[in-house]
Structures are given as structure tokens and as C-alpha cells.
């Protein structure tokens, strides 16, 4: 779920932008975050995910294929960043996610049996499982599309943030705010769900636009450092200490950290009993120095239409006409926005 910093980010810092305003920019996308959004959103009216004739889920491939094409058509240069092995500190959060998924599956089945279709779909959106095979196939599809991806050492958002720090990406792309804690220069939210979206439980639609947050502007507005922001986040609660410190909301945490000034001392000023078995300083140090892959390679290539069709049409029963049209859209967008417009090669190799 990541840390919830939304309450601390004023409207002027958190601003809506048109997708077209990101034309020409490399966006380091949190691949797992994107794929889970596709698994949640791309479903039948009763909540059933898209599947091929063998019952294999394909919602993630559908979202990856068509959404990536839409991004390239707008001139965005997407680079997907995949999670590596999560740190041990995240074990509790991983277990909690599994528990919530199992609970959602039970409620989904009960709602279906009761004929509550709308309610069933709501619960179904929280049941998505991303297997290692699904991740491997997502990478294969990106290779076939000519879209680069980077394998992170550990946290994908830390790796994506590193790409912005090195100047190889303009911003990270994720629904979570964690990449800001890892030092991302900018964060773009809603990049996977841009467009009209139905409000849950209502026959109403809203326009969802990308949301751009710049780290420097956020820190200046709050009058704090990135290190202090990390301390605030830890007190509120992160994936490494879900729930945070009881009794501390975002504003109280911010006030506390600003009063103490030194971020480590601010964490240590809270009694150990309030942290339980969590070491807040260890989490703080992880956000400052996460393991990252420094030997990545970013290169946009021509797509391989036959390989795309092999994955989507022949293996997973996608509509051949729709896939063919998607391939044509991708090739046209590539020629207009990517081909011949890459940076000098030495800036893409690390």
C-alpha cells in the first residue's frame, strides 16, 4: 500500500497535468503497481478477470499492451521497473496483503452467491494475484513491444527513484508516494488509470488526470528536508512498519519532526514501547540508502509484431484484429515519438 502522504501535499504542489505535457519525458513506472491496477480494473461486470480458454488470467497483459500504446501515442517514453526481493522488514506487510486478499476472495464469492453483482465486483478488485509466471510474461511482452524495463535489486520504487536521480528518467510513475521518500525528483500518479472512471457504487463517472508532484517543491512548501519527510512517513506508517505510531496522524507527525528538527532524534524521542518490535532508525537508513541496480540499460527498440501476436493471440486468445490494430498504433507512435530521438547512448548505459 505504501505510505499515505496525501494529507501533507497541498493542492499547489499536487497538481493535475495533461498526459500530453509529459511528451518526450522518460517515466520510470512501478511495474508491479501498474500490473496490480490492471488486474483490479480490467474485469467483467461481475468481477471476473479476463481469461484465456485455459482459464489463465490475462487482465494484466491487456492493460500492459493497450495502456503502454496509449502512453507512447502521447509521446511518453515509458520504462517499467520490476521489484526484486523485498527487504525482510516488509514481511509483515506482505503477510497482511495475503490476508486481505483471502478475505476479499471470501467476500467476493459470498456476494456472487447472493446475486450482488456490484458488490461482488468491488471485492473482486482486491483479489488480484500477480504470479512469477505473469511477471515473466509481462517482461516478454514488453520486449516484444520494444519497451525497456529494469530489474530492481529490491524495491521497484527505490530503483525508479534512482533513475530520476541519475537523470535517466524525468519522474517515477506510481499510485504510491514511496518513491518520493527514496529521493525521486518527481512523481506522476494516475498514469495507469487516466480517463473516465466509474465511481464505486454509483452510476457516475469522473475524469481522472495524471497528478504531478515535485519533491523539491513539496519540501520547500512544508519547510522540511527529505530526511525529515522520511521520519514523518515512518511515524505515520510505511510498508516496513504498518500502522505507524498510535496517536500520530500526518499533521501531528510533521509538527513533532519539525519541533525536534533532527530526524533521527525525532524518531528516538518517541518511546520504544510505542514502536513495538520495529527499529525506526533502521527503516530510516533503508529509505536513504536502498539497494539498487546500477547496471541497467535503457533502450527503445522496434516492436516485433509476430512475437506480440504469439504471446497475445496464439497463446492467450486475444482478438487478432484488435491486437493487429494495437501493433499498428504502436509502430506509428514509435516512429513519431521514439525512433531517432533517443539520448546519446552513453547516457543510457550504467
Buried (B, 14 or more C-beta within 10 A) or exposed (E): BBBBBEEBBEEEBBBBEEBEEBEEBBBBBBBBBBBBBBBBBBBEEBBBBBBBEEEBBBBBBBBBBBBBBBBBBBBBBBBBBBBBEBBEBBEBBEEBBEEEBEEBBEBBBEBBEEEBBBBBBBBBBBBBEBEEEBBEBBBBBBBBBBBBBBBBBBBBBBBBBBBBEEEBBBBBBBBBBBBBBBBBBBBBBBBBBBEEBEEEEEEEEEEBBBBBBBBEBBBEBBEBEBBBBBBBBBBBBBBBBBEBBEEBEBEBBBEBBBEBEEBBEBBBEBEEEBBEEBBBBEBBEBBBEBBBBEEBEBEBBEBBBEBBBBBBBEBBBBEEEBBBEBBEBBBEBBEEBBBEEBEEEEEBEB
